[in-house]
Amino acid sequence: MSEKLLVFFKEISKNLRDFFPILAVVVIFQWVIVGQPMPDVWVRLGGIVLTLVGLTLFVRGLDMSVFPLGQSLADGVVSRKSMLVLVIFGFAVGFGSTIAEPALAAVAEQAATTASSAGTLAGGEAEVARFALVLRYVVAVAVGLAVATGVFRILKGWPATWFVLPGYALATVVALSSESPLAAVAFDAGAAATSAVNIPLMMTLGTGLASLIEARDPLTDGFGLIAAASLMPMIVIQLAAVALGG
Amino acid sequence: MELLGTLWIGTIGTITDLVPIAILFGIFQFVVLRKPLPELGRISIGLFYVVVGLTLFRTGLGVSLIPTGDSMARQLAALGEPGSGWQAFLPIVLFAASIGFAATLIEPTLIAVADRVRDLSGGTVQPWTLRIVVALGVAGGLVLGTVRIVLGVPFEMLLTGMVILVALLVLGAPRVMVPLALDSGAIATSVVTVPLIAAYGIALAETLPDRSVLIDGFGLIIMALLGPAVALLLFAQAYRIYQNWLKRGEHRAV
């Protein structure tokens, strides 16, 4: 047990060291350019320690639970060689993992608070929390759809570029034509959607599926799913915003 | 006492967020594959770590990276008084570039993927090279996004320009690098960069006069996503030209 604890502390101190560049940037700009002491400096330093301990535990925990489970599930499902099961599994992986993404939760909360203060969203605190939750679920469904179609695409052997470039063109055209106030939010939520939980799972699924295809290229097989997974929410949120009238 | 209350609410939120993936994985494990859970003990400890870690992480973000991104944007934007020249906005643009670069370098997802790419590419793509090129891309994207907010250029215009640029680069780039390049931005915008950049953008739009927070405050993270695609595709192109140049040199020598 004490040995495990030692490993854990080593990991945290390594992460603290890694965090140094960010602290250096903030310190330089705060003291040299702004020339004022930082507000709440001790609370923030405490917050950084909390963030790092949390991040270390979180990543370690994922490595022990969600990732090996996802790996064994992906292996099992791939060996069944059923297109339907694989596509449904793709949706499940994309949807389930995206709900757990902390970066998406942070952006959704900020989008909800901002929409409320800008007057786009009426109602009190409960309405703001509900908007953030709905936004996260819409993004998760969109990521699920992207992974499901991605599985289909990989099995058919179609290149990712065929989907990603037209997808970005579509998302941009919708943004240009709809003039929805939520367009920028949609793009940022999509960009935030793919993060620490779903990226490793998508890569596992991608490389697992590649074993079913004869002509394999190790570098291209594992990739291509992630770009589509961040792109799909950008399209879906904008279309939903247009359908709901802004 | 207040912290304990926050942590308790946070823990419940974290558990709720893990329910969908637990149910879906459970269905596939027990109903579709009909297999018992391997290493139940280890998985339970892992899930416990995930719940505690995620709760601490989110609580920590709310009092560290998010308020820091917010206050830095407000203080640096206040340096540029109305009527002053473009130099007044130099600090805010430089800060965006440096914080984007520093935050991307320590992004845990990018670190893991970079190691994986080294193995998949047989050592041709080195992890540090990948991380630095991607971090430079994030920095470049944030510079463009910040300049857009400062100048009041519509979000859609910058977006259209960037998407066209990425498409042109994709068409000319070595085929092998394209999927990785397109994914790299989505990998880079993760747990460290996103909360910091989101808070920074919103605070910047709030501080500058005549900016809509909802329309101008967002749109930075997508720039941080498209930047790495541009950077990696340009890097791949430059690397290919360099390789060809080396080969030509050898021929001449023979």
Boltz contact constraints between the chains, C-beta under 6 A:
constraints:
  - contact:
      token1: [A, 18]
      token2: [B, 106]
      max_distance: 6.0
  - contact:
      token1: [A, 21]
      token2: [B, 102]
      max_distance: 6.0
  - contact:
      token1: [A, 22]
      token2: [B, 102]
      max_distance: 6.0
  - contact:
      token1: [A, 22]
      token2: [B, 103]
      max_distance: 6.0
  - contact:
      token1: [A, 25]
      token2: [B, 98]
      max_distance: 6.0
  - contact:
      token1: [A, 25]
      token2: [B, 99]
      max_distance: 6.0
  - contact:
      token1: [A, 25]
      token2: [B, 102]
      max_distance: 6.0
  - contact:
      token1: [A, 29]
      token2: [B, 95]
      max_distance: 6.0
  - contact:
      token1: [A, 33]
      token2: [B, 91]
      max_distance: 6.0
  - contact:
      token1: [A, 34]
      token2: [B, 75]
      max_distance: 6.0
  - contact:
      token1: [A, 39]
      token2: [B, 71]
      max_distance: 6.0
  - contact:
      token1: [A, 43]
      token2: [B, 63]
      max_distance: 6.0
  - contact:
      token1: [A, 44]
      token2: [B, 64]
      max_distance: 6.0
  - contact:
      token1: [A, 47]
      token2: [B, 60]
      max_distance: 6.0
  - contact:
      token1: [A, 47]
      token2: [B, 63]
      max_distance: 6.0
  - contact:
      token1: [A, 47]
      token2: [B, 64]
      max_distance: 6.0
  - contact:
      token1: [A, 48]
      token2: [B, 64]
      max_distance: 6.0
  - contact:
      token1: [A, 50]
      token2: [B, 56]
      max_distance: 6.0
  - contact:
      token1: [A, 50]
      token2: [B, 60]
      max_distance: 6.0
  - contact:
      token1: [A, 51]
      token2: [B, 57]
      max_distance: 6.0
  - contact:
      token1: [A, 51]
      token2: [B, 60]
      max_distance: 6.0
  - contact:
      token1: [A, 51]
      token2: [B, 61]
      max_distance: 6.0
  - contact:
      token1: [A, 51]
      token2: [B, 64]
      max_distance: 6.0
  - contact:
      token1: [A, 53]
      token2: [B, 56]
      max_distance: 6.0
  - contact:
      token1: [A, 54]
      token2: [B, 53]
      max_distance: 6.0
  - contact:
      token1: [A, 54]
      token2: [B, 56]
      max_distance: 6.0
  - contact:
      token1: [A, 54]
      token2: [B, 57]
      max_distance: 6.0
  - contact:
      token1: [A, 54]
      token2: [B, 60]
      max_distance: 6.0
  - contact:
      token1: [A, 55]
      token2: [B, 57]
      max_distance: 6.0
  - contact:
      token1: [A, 57]
      token2: [B, 49]
      max_distance: 6.0
  - contact:
      token1: [A, 57]
      token2: [B, 52]
      max_distance: 6.0
  - contact:
      token1: [A, 57]
      token2: [B, 53]
      max_distance: 6.0
  - contact:
      token1: [A, 58]
      token2: [B, 50]
      max_distance: 6.0
  - contact:
      token1: [A, 58]
      token2: [B, 53]
      max_distance: 6.0
  - contact:
      token1: [A, 58]
      token2: [B, 54]
      max_distance: 6.0
  - contact:
      token1: [A, 58]
      token2: [B, 57]
      max_distance: 6.0
  - contact:
      token1: [A, 59]
      token2: [B, 108]
      max_distance: 6.0
  - contact:
      token1: [A, 60]
      token2: [B, 49]
      max_distance: 6.0
  - contact:
      token1: [A, 61]
      token2: [B, 46]
      max_distance: 6.0
  - contact:
      token1: [A, 61]
      token2: [B, 49]
      max_distance: 6.0
  - contact:
      token1: [A, 61]
      token2: [B, 50]
      max_distance: 6.0
  - contact:
      token1: [A, 61]
      token2: [B, 53]
      max_distance: 6.0
  - contact:
      token1: [A, 62]
      token2: [B, 50]
      max_distance: 6.0
  - contact:
      token1: [A, 64]
      token2: [B, 42]
      max_distance: 6.0
  - contact:
      token1: [A, 64]
      token2: [B, 46]
      max_distance: 6.0
  - contact:
      token1: [A, 65]
      token2: [B, 43]
      max_distance: 6.0
  - contact:
      token1: [A, 65]
      token2: [B, 46]
      max_distance: 6.0
  - contact:
      token1: [A, 65]
      token2: [B, 47]
      max_distance: 6.0
  - contact:
      token1: [A, 69]
      token2: [B, 25]
      max_distance: 6.0
  - contact:
      token1: [A, 73]
      token2: [B, 28]
      max_distance: 6.0
  - contact:
      token1: [A, 76]
      token2: [B, 33]
      max_distance: 6.0
  - contact:
      token1: [A, 92]
      token2: [B, 24]
      max_distance: 6.0
  - contact:
      token1: [A, 96]
      token2: [B, 20]
      max_distance: 6.0
  - contact:
      token1: [A, 96]
      token2: [B, 21]
      max_distance: 6.0
  - contact:
      token1: [A, 96]
      token2: [B, 24]
      max_distance: 6.0
  - contact:
      token1: [A, 97]
      token2: [B, 21]
      max_distance: 6.0
  - contact:
      token1: [A, 99]
      token2: [B, 17]
      max_distance: 6.0
  - contact:
      token1: [A, 99]
      token2: [B, 20]
      max_distance: 6.0
  - contact:
      token1: [A, 100]
      token2: [B, 17]
      max_distance: 6.0
  - contact:
      token1: [A, 100]
      token2: [B, 18]
      max_distance: 6.0
  - contact:
      token1: [A, 100]
      token2: [B, 21]
      max_distance: 6.0
  - contact:
      token1: [A, 102]
      token2: [B, 58]
      max_distance: 6.0
  - contact:
      token1: [A, 102]
      token2: [B, 191]
      max_distance: 6.0
  - contact:
      token1: [A, 103]
      token2: [B, 190]
      max_distance: 6.0
  - contact:
      token1: [A, 103]
      token2: [B, 191]
      max_distance: 6.0
  - contact:
      token1: [A, 103]
      token2: [B, 194]
      max_distance: 6.0
  - contact:
      token1: [A, 106]
      token2: [B, 195]
      max_distance: 6.0
  - contact:
      token1: [A, 107]
      token2: [B, 198]
      max_distance: 6.0
  - contact:
      token1: [A, 110]
      token2: [B, 198]
      max_distance: 6.0
  - contact:
      token1: [A, 114]
      token2: [B, 202]
      max_distance: 6.0
  - contact:
      token1: [A, 114]
      token2: [B, 213]
      max_distance: 6.0
  - contact:
      token1: [A, 114]
      token2: [B, 214]
      max_distance: 6.0
  - contact:
      token1: [A, 115]
      token2: [B, 214]
      max_distance: 6.0
  - contact:
      token1: [A, 118]
      token2: [B, 213]
      max_distance: 6.0
  - contact:
      token1: [A, 118]
      token2: [B, 214]
      max_distance: 6.0
  - contact:
      token1: [A, 120]
      token2: [B, 214]
      max_distance: 6.0
  - contact:
      token1: [A, 160]
      token2: [B, 179]
      max_distance: 6.0
  - contact:
      token1: [A, 161]
      token2: [B, 178]
      max_distance: 6.0
  - contact:
      token1: [A, 164]
      token2: [B, 182]
      max_distance: 6.0
  - contact:
      token1: [A, 165]
      token2: [B, 167]
      max_distance: 6.0
  - contact:
      token1: [A, 168]
      token2: [B, 163]
      max_distance: 6.0
  - contact:
      token1: [A, 172]
      token2: [B, 159]
      max_distance: 6.0
  - contact:
      token1: [A, 172]
      token2: [B, 160]
      max_distance: 6.0
  - contact:
      token1: [A, 172]
      token2: [B, 163]
      max_distance: 6.0
  - contact:
      token1: [A, 175]
      token2: [B, 156]
      max_distance: 6.0
  - contact:
      token1: [A, 176]
      token2: [B, 156]
      max_distance: 6.0
  - contact:
      token1: [A, 181]
      token2: [B, 214]
      max_distance: 6.0
  - contact:
      token1: [A, 181]
      token2: [B, 215]
      max_distance: 6.0
  - contact:
      token1: [A, 184]
      token2: [B, 155]
      max_distance: 6.0
  - contact:
      token1: [A, 184]
      token2: [B, 215]
      max_distance: 6.0
  - contact:
      token1: [A, 184]
      token2: [B, 218]
      max_distance: 6.0
  - contact:
      token1: [A, 184]
      token2: [B, 219]
      max_distance: 6.0
  - contact:
      token1: [A, 185]
      token2: [B, 218]
      max_distance: 6.0
  - contact:
      token1: [A, 187]
      token2: [B, 222]
      max_distance: 6.0
  - contact:
      token1: [A, 188]
      token2: [B, 218]
      max_distance: 6.0
  - contact:
      token1: [A, 188]
      token2: [B, 221]
      max_distance: 6.0
  - contact:
      token1: [A, 188]
      token2: [B, 222]
      max_distance: 6.0
  - contact:
      token1: [A, 191]
      token2: [B, 189]
      max_distance: 6.0
  - contact:
      token1: [A, 191]
      token2: [B, 221]
      max_distance: 6.0
  - contact:
      token1: [A, 191]
      token2: [B, 222]
      max_distance: 6.0
  - contact:
      token1: [A, 191]
      token2: [B, 225]
      max_distance: 6.0
  - contact:
      token1: [A, 192]
      token2: [B, 194]
      max_distance: 6.0
  - contact:
      token1: [A, 192]
      token2: [B, 221]
      max_distance: 6.0
  - contact:
      token1: [A, 194]
      token2: [B, 186]
      max_distance: 6.0
  - contact:
      token1: [A, 195]
      token2: [B, 190]
      max_distance: 6.0
  - contact:
      token1: [A, 195]
      token2: [B, 191]
      max_distance: 6.0
  - contact:
      token1: [A, 196]
      token2: [B, 109]
      max_distance: 6.0
  - contact:
      token1: [A, 196]
      token2: [B, 190]
      max_distance: 6.0
  - contact:
      token1: [A, 196]
      token2: [B, 191]
      max_distance: 6.0
  - contact:
      token1: [A, 199]
      token2: [B, 109]
      max_distance: 6.0
  - contact:
      token1: [A, 199]
      token2: [B, 187]
      max_distance: 6.0
  - contact:
      token1: [A, 218]
      token2: [B, 120]
      max_distance: 6.0
  - contact:
      token1: [A, 219]
      token2: [B, 120]
      max_distance: 6.0
  - contact:
      token1: [A, 219]
      token2: [B, 121]
      max_distance: 6.0
  - contact:
      token1: [A, 219]
      token2: [B, 176]
      max_distance: 6.0
  - contact:
      token1: [A, 220]
      token2: [B, 179]
      max_distance: 6.0
  - contact:
      token1: [A, 223]
      token2: [B, 179]
      max_distance: 6.0
  - contact:
      token1: [A, 223]
      token2: [B, 180]
      max_distance: 6.0
  - contact:
      token1: [A, 223]
      token2: [B, 183]
      max_distance: 6.0
  - contact:
      token1: [A, 224]
      token2: [B, 179]
      max_distance: 6.0
  - contact:
      token1: [A, 226]
      token2: [B, 183]
      max_distance: 6.0
  - contact:
      token1: [A, 226]
      token2: [B, 186]
      max_distance: 6.0
  - contact:
      token1: [A, 227]
      token2: [B, 182]
      max_distance: 6.0
  - contact:
      token1: [A, 227]
      token2: [B, 183]
      max_distance: 6.0
  - contact:
      token1: [A, 227]
      token2: [B, 186]
      max_distance: 6.0
  - contact:
      token1: [A, 230]
      token2: [B, 186]
      max_distance: 6.0
